[in-house]
Amino acid sequence: MGIHDSRLAPCPSSPNCVSSDAADAAHLVAALEPAVPAAQAWQAARAAVAAMPRTRIVGESDVYLHAECRSAVFGFVDDLELHLRTAQNLIGIRSAARLGYSDLGVNRRRVENLRASLINQGVLR
């Protein structure tokens, strides 16, 4: 996890991770594209993550956010990461299960639900 060479960590080969920095289509999701100034989008994204059920922010800086998301039934932990890229006017995103092989699409849905929430707020394109 974390930022390495200005990118989020690669996804493992298993289908339980999605990332805007993924090199393959199976793991790739689009980065978040702000429709407002980057600082404003970053604050809105942080607030949206903090409001997600069973989610807590465990680390953050001016350009990086790491949250833990727990499943409702078994309490499995997934890691959600955001990386602000002001020069590109993007927020990189990665969501990955810590355990198991398949996540049944949970991480992709998490990213797309976050994207939809921020689009509805007028924060993203």
URHU-V819637 format. One record per pair of residues at least 24 apart in sequence whose ideal C-beta (glycine too) atoms are under 10 Angstrom apart, sorted by the first residue. I is the first residue (numbers start at 1). J is the second residue. D is the distance in whole Angstrom. If there is no record, write none. Layout:
BEGIN
I&J&D  I&J&D
END
This chain:
BEGIN
1&59&9  1&64&10  1&66&7  1&79&6  1&81&6  1&94&8  1&96&8  1&98&10  2&59&9  2&64&7  2&66&8  2&81&8  2&83&9  2&94&10  3&61&9  3&63&8  3&64&6  3&81&8  3&83&6  3&92&9  6&63&10  6&83&8  6&85&8  6&87&10  6&88&10  6&92&9  7&83&8  7&85&10  7&92&7  7&94&9  8&64&9  8&81&6  8&82&9  8&83&6  8&92&5  8&93&8  8&94&4  8&96&10  9&79&9  9&81&8  9&94&7  9&96&8  10&94&9  11&94&7  11&95&10  11&96&6  11&107&9  12&96&8  12&97&9  12&101&9  13&101&10  14&96&9  14&97&8  14&100&8  14&101&5  14&102&7  14&103&9  15&97&9  15&101&7  15&102&6  15&103&7  15&104&9  15&105&9  15&107&9  15&108&9  16&78&8  16&95&9  16&96&6  16&97&4  16&98&9  16&99&8  16&100&6  16&101&6  16&102&6  16&103&4  16&104&9  16&105&9  16&106&8  16&107&6  16&108&10  17&78&9  17&79&9  17&94&7  17&95&7  17&96&4  17&97&7  17&103&8  17&107&6  17&108&9  18&93&8  18&94&7  18&95&6  18&96&7  18&103&9  18&105&9  18&106&10  18&107&5  18&108&5  18&109&10  18&110&9  18&111&6  18&112&9  19&81&8  19&83&10  19&92&8  19&93&7  19&94&4  19&95&8  19&96&8  19&107&9  19&111&9  20&82&10  20&83&8  20&85&10  20&90&8  20&91&8  20&92&5  20&93&5  20&94&7  20&111&8  21&83&8  21&92&6  21&93&9  21&94&7  22&94&8  27&94&9  27&96&9  27&107&9  27&108&9  28&108&10  29&92&10  29&93&7  29&94&9  29&95&8  29&107&9  29&108&7  29&111&5  29&112&8  29&115&8  30&90&9  30&93&9  30&111&9  30&112&9  30&115&8  30&124&10  31&82&10  31&83&9  31&85&8  31&88&8  31&89&10  31&90&4  31&91&6  31&92&5  31&93&6  31&115&10  31&124&10  32&82&8  32&83&10  32&84&9  32&85&10  32&90&7  32&91&4  32&92&8  32&93&6  32&111&9  32&114&8  32&115&6  32&118&7  32&119&9  32&123&9  32&124&6  32&125&9  33&88&9  33&89&7  33&90&6  33&91&8  33&115&9  33&118&10  33&119&10  33&123&10  33&124&6  33&125&5  34&84&9  34&86&10  34&89&6  34&90&8  34&91&7  34&118&9  34&123&7  34&124&6  34&125&7  35&89&10  35&118&9  35&119&8  35&121&10  35&122&6  35&123&6  35&124&6  35&125&5  36&118&10  36&121&9  36&122&7  36&123&6  36&124&8  36&125&10  37&86&9  37&89&9  38&63&10  38&84&6  38&85&8  38&86&5  38&87&9  38&88&9  38&89&6  38&90&9  38&91&8  39&84&9  39&86&8  40&123&7  41&84&8  41&86&10  41&89&9  41&90&9  41&91&7  41&118&8  41&121&10  41&123&5  41&124&7  42&82&8  42&84&5  42&86&9  42&91&7  42&123&10  43&123&9  44&117&9  44&118&6  44&121&6  44&122&9  44&123&4  44&124&9  45&82&6  45&84&8  45&91&6  45&93&9  45&114&8  45&115&10  45&117&9  45&118&6  45&121&10  45&123&7  45&124&9  46&82&8  46&84&10  47&117&10  47&118&10  47&121&9  47&123&10  48&82&10  48&113&9  48&114&6  48&115&10  48&117&5  48&118&6  48&121&8  48&123&8  49&80&7  49&81&10  49&82&7  49&110&10  49&114&7  49&117&10  51&117&9  52&80&8  52&110&8  52&113&8  52&114&7  52&117&9  54&78&10  55&80&7  55&110&9  57&82&10  62&86&10  63&91&9  63&92&10  64&92&9  65&91&9  65&93&10  66&94&10  67&95&9  68&98&9  69&95&8  69&97&10  69&106&9  69&107&9  69&110&7  71&97&9  71&103&9  71&106&7  74&99&10  76&100&7  76&103&9  76&106&9  78&103&7  78&106&7  78&107&6  78&110&7  79&107&9  80&107&8  80&110&7  80&111&8  80&114&8  82&114&9  89&125&10  91&115&10  91&118&9  91&123&10  91&124&8
END
